[in-house]
Amino acid sequence: MIESPTAEGMIIISENLIIFLITKLYLFKSFLISRPLSVGRRTVPIEIPNNAKGS
């Protein structure tokens, strides 16, 4: 009986972590898109996985 609330708490914490990471990635992508000048050097490593998926 004592373990169930801790398990639920862990699930809630993991869900919050996933949501936090997704929002952080979304903000990071939107930041890169809104600043193409700063993206100039970073486009090369970003395009590599896309080419790997295409092939």
C-alpha positions in Angstrom: 0.0 0.0 0.0 2.9 2.4 0.7 4.7 1.6 -2.6 1.8 2.6 -4.9 1.9 6.4 -4.3 5.7 6.4 -4.8 5.3 4.5 -8.1 2.6 7.0 -9.2 4.9 9.8 -8.2 7.7 8.4 -10.3 5.4 8.1 -13.3 4.3 11.7 -12.9 7.9 12.8 -12.6 8.9 10.9 -15.7 5.9 12.3 -17.7 6.9 15.8 -16.6 10.5 15.1 -17.6 9.4 13.9 -21.1 7.2 17.0 -21.5 10.0 19.3 -20.4 12.5 17.7 -22.8 10.0 17.9 -25.7 9.3 21.5 -25.0 13.0 22.3 -24.7 13.7 20.6 -28.1 10.8 22.5 -29.7 12.0 25.8 -28.3 15.6 25.0 -29.5 14.4 24.1 -33.0 12.3 27.2 -33.2 15.3 29.2 -32.0 17.5 27.8 -34.7 14.9 28.4 -37.4 14.3 32.0 -36.3 18.1 32.6 -36.3 19.4 31.3 -39.7 22.7 33.2 -39.3 23.6 31.3 -36.2 22.5 28.1 -37.8 25.0 28.5 -40.7 27.7 26.5 -38.9 25.3 24.0 -37.4 23.4 23.0 -40.5 26.2 20.5 -41.6 25.9 18.2 -38.5 22.1 18.5 -38.5 21.8 17.4 -42.2 23.9 14.2 -41.6 21.2 12.2 -39.8 18.6 13.3 -42.4 20.8 11.9 -45.2 21.3 8.7 -43.2 17.5 8.3 -42.8 17.0 9.0 -46.5 19.4 6.2 -47.6 
